[in-house]
């Protein structure tokens, strides 16, 4: 069995959820106060799970409002089995955080390593998104995507 990190997923919604998950992960890494890297990973995962549940719930409620009837079990099941990319896309930055800390980096240094990893993944997603664009447009796409991560790194540096 091989583990493969994917920047894009089966659907546009899955890819969007993954990108959103990276951004949420970065923001939690910037703002959370934890004493250990493992505790910080748990905080990030709990936060992502809450975001996932809230987003799935909002979709079910919105469908109820717009369709005018109780959602069918098939709809609920579809909602509860999708959107996991918000969490799975964040595995690599969280592993980098743990590995950096385990290799002797300070907690702040390990967080920075996780943020750099998220930023690289965001840049790669921007690069992939710009696949059919002209080279200059693709560079802008990459820069815009990476700017979210860069902003988080700058914020981390300014806050701490």
N, C-alpha and C positions, 0 to 999 in steps of 0.2 A: 504494500500500500504506500503510495507516495502522497505527500502533502504539497499542495501547490497554492501559492498566494496569487489570487487573481485581482487585477485592477478593475476589470469589468466583469459583470455578472450576466446571467441569462436574460435579464430584462432591463429596460431603462430604469424602472423603479428600483430594482436591486442595486444597480450601479449608483444611483442617486443616494440610496440608503447607506451604501458603503462609504461614499464621500462624506455624507453627513456624519456618519459614525466617526470618521477620522477627525473631523472638525470638533465634534463634541468631546472626543477623547482628549484632544489637545487642550481644549478649554478647561476640562476637569484637571488635567495634569498641571495647568497653570495655576488654578485657584484652590485646589484641595490642599489641606494640611494634614499630612500623615507622617508618622514616625518611621515607617518602613516602606520599602518598595512594594512588598507584598500587600500591605494595607492599602497603598495607593492603587494598585491593580484592582483590588476588591472594590474600592470606591468607584473607580471608573466603570467596572462591569455592572455594579448595582445601578449607577446613573444611566448607563446605556440600556439596561433592562427596563428601567422606569420609562425612559423615552420610547422604547419599543412598545411597551404595553399602552402607553398614552396614545401613541400614534395609531396603533391597531384599534383601540377603543374609539378614537375619534373617527376613524373610517367607518366602523360599524354604525355608530350613532348618525353620522352624516348620511349613510345609505338609508337608514331608518327614516330620517327626516325627508330626504328627497324622493324616496320610493313610496313613502306613505304606508308602509307595512313593516311588520316585524321581520328582521333579516332571516333568511332561510339558513338552516344548519350548514349548507354548502358554503354560503357566504362567510359565515363565522369561521368555519374550518379553514377556508382559503386565507382569511385574514390572520388567523392564529398560526398558520404555517408559512407565512411570507414575511419579508422585511428583516429577516435575521442578519442580513448583510451589515446592518448598523452595528452589530456586535462583532461579527466575524472579520470585518475589515480592520478592526482595531487590535487583533491578536498580535500582529508583528510588532507594533510600537510598544505594547505591554511586555512582550517577551524581551525586546531590546532593553527596556527599563530594568527588568529583573537581571538580565545578563550583565549589563553595565554595572549595576550595584554589586552583583556577585563577583565581578572582576576587580572590585576595589574602588570604583568611583563613589564619590559622595552622593547622597540622595539627590542633591541639586544637580550634580553632573549627570546622574542616571536619568533624571527627568528631562534634562536638556537632550540627552541621547534619544529618548523616546520622542521628544518633540521634533528633533531633526529627522528621525525615521518617518514620522507622520508627514512632515513637510516634503520629504523625498517622494513618498507615496502619492501625495496630492499633486506634485509636479508631474509624476509619471501618468497620473490620471488625466491631467491637463494635456500632456503630450499625446496620449492615446486619443483623447477627444478631438485633437486637432489633426488627426491622421489624413483627412482629405483636404486640408487647408494648404494654402501657400506657406512656404517656410517662415516668413515673417509673422503670419497669422498664427501659425502653430507655436512659435516662440511666445507670442502674446498669450495664447491659451495656456501654455505651461506656466508662464509668469503669474497670470491671474490666479490659477489654481494654487500655486505655491505661495501666493501672497497671504492666504489664510494661515498657513503654517508659520510663515515668517512673522506675521502679526502676533501670533501666539508666543513665539520665541522672544520677540521684543517685549511683549507684555510681561512675560515671566521675568525677564531681566529687570524691567522697571519696577515690578512689584516686590521683588525679593532682592 
